[in-house]
Amino acid sequence: MVTSVMPTYGRIDIAFERGEGPYLYSTDGRRFLDFATGIATNSLGHAHPKLVTAIADQAAKLMHVSNLYRIPEQEALADKLVATSFADTVFFCNSGAESLEGSIKVARRYQFHVGQPQRTKIICCNHSFHGRTLGTLSATDKEAYREGFGPRVQGFTHVAFGNLNEMRDAAAAEDAAAILVEPVQGEGGIFVATPEYLRALREIADEFGLMLVFDEVQCGMGRTGRLWAHEWAGIAPDIMATAKGLGGGFPVGAVMASEKAASGMKPGLHGSTYGGNPLAMVAAKTVLDVVSEPAFLEHVEKTAASLCGKLERIAGKHSSVIEEVRGAGLLIGLKCRVPAGDLQTALREQQGMLTVGAGENVLRVLPPLTIDESHVSEAVEKIDAACAGLARHAA
Ligand SMILES: *Cc1c(COP(=O)(O)O)cnc(C)c1O
């Protein structure tokens, strides 16, 4: 008999009842070091006092009103996102997939607006993940996710991530509208775009009149040590999708765009009932206030350098278990020589530490951005011990 919760997930048999900073406490009394963070979402850890207070205070005042009216909390968050990024204007939604849907609409509408309505094709990359709606499934490079869900939404094509020749050829097509890339690919297996690649994408988009769209749903909001991952390359997209870490655990997404990119958008062309409600806006503004502080981002960068350095040493010591450490900032992948799921299970069941799987036999290490050196040491000891156990087992 089917479970009352539709069985769309392969779930691990643990339930949590509360969290505090980087720790989660399960209903059966165990404590876990949470380096999964709800998949790069609990950016401030659990029960961050500022976020808890902001949400509780706002919930007691006003949760939802509708975009039929002005929403001052929305204007405040949009102002701050604009002030701290390339963007001139922001549309709010509730999830990553919606932020991609909105980004794709803005990109296509721009081409329509400038008299190029035939330009509808979105050029995406191999290993990409952009969400599970019918539209974003077509942008995602994973056939298994689409099987049995009817005709594929048209207007998407894929090229090899990092391959500029393939990208140029696709961009030269008459129907090309936009390039859509994750500056750091997450679900696909932690593949980091080089700054040179991102700069070349900017040039190709300009040369052929395409919109450059970055999906920073996972890699944005401070995770790489800059507020937005593309800042490392010194260039800006025309449009950017963000979500996950934006709300620190509260569901919220945003489509961020330059004035030019959004020039085709007019009242009535896009909308969301919940998008930009006062409660979500206050949550995200609170997270952004914390994360956008230069000292906070410096802390992320320093902590990430320390964690990565130590993980490199573990990988060297246990080369039969870990092949490579890769990633950017606190978006880290351990490419495994054993099944990545075995390392994930050993960490969880023997060491009390949570991580997340990714494509290409990679284990993702996604701590809260608020961790300090003591949590780095704790994590590294656990990974060392788990690797030692697996290496012994394999020998
Ligand atoms: C998670 C993710 C999405 C989809 O976000 P949802 O909130 O699950 O819809 C899109 N793009 C990237 C890069 C992601 O990591």
Ligand as a Chemical Component Dictionary entry (heavy atoms), coordinates in Angstrom:
data_LIG
# 
_chem_comp.id                   LIG 
_chem_comp.type                 NON-POLYMER 
_chem_comp.pdbx_formal_charge   0 
_chem_comp.three_letter_code    LIG 
# 
loop_
_chem_comp_atom.comp_id 
_chem_comp_atom.atom_id 
_chem_comp_atom.alt_atom_id 
_chem_comp_atom.type_symbol 
_chem_comp_atom.charge 
_chem_comp_atom.model_Cartn_x 
_chem_comp_atom.model_Cartn_y 
_chem_comp_atom.model_Cartn_z 
_chem_comp_atom.pdbx_ordinal 
LIG C1 C1 C 0 18.345 22.953 -6.042 1  
LIG C2 C2 C 0 18.622 23.585 -7.330 2  
LIG C3 C3 C 0 17.580 24.013 -8.191 3  
LIG C4 C4 C 0 16.131 23.744 -7.891 4  
LIG O1 O1 O 0 15.723 24.315 -6.691 5  
LIG P1 P1 P 0 14.330 23.856 -5.997 6  
LIG O2 O2 O 0 14.185 24.834 -4.869 7  
LIG O3 O3 O 0 14.507 22.453 -5.553 8  
LIG O4 O4 O 0 13.286 23.993 -7.016 9  
LIG C5 C5 C 0 17.934 24.661 -9.356 10 
LIG N1 N1 N 0 19.217 24.889 -9.673 11 
LIG C6 C6 C 0 20.238 24.502 -8.882 12 
LIG C7 C7 C 0 21.637 24.817 -9.268 13 
LIG C8 C8 C 0 19.973 23.828 -7.693 14 
LIG O5 O5 O 0 20.987 23.421 -6.918 15 
# 
loop_
_chem_comp_bond.comp_id 
_chem_comp_bond.atom_id_1 
_chem_comp_bond.atom_id_2 
_chem_comp_bond.value_order 
_chem_comp_bond.pdbx_ordinal 
LIG C1 C2 SING 1  
LIG C2 C3 SING 2  
LIG C2 C8 DOUB 3  
LIG C3 C4 SING 4  
LIG C3 C5 DOUB 5  
LIG C4 O1 SING 6  
LIG O1 P1 SING 7  
LIG P1 O2 DOUB 8  
LIG P1 O3 SING 9  
LIG P1 O4 SING 10 
LIG C5 N1 SING 11 
LIG N1 C6 DOUB 12 
LIG C6 C7 SING 13 
LIG C6 C8 SING 14 
LIG C8 O5 SING 15 
# 
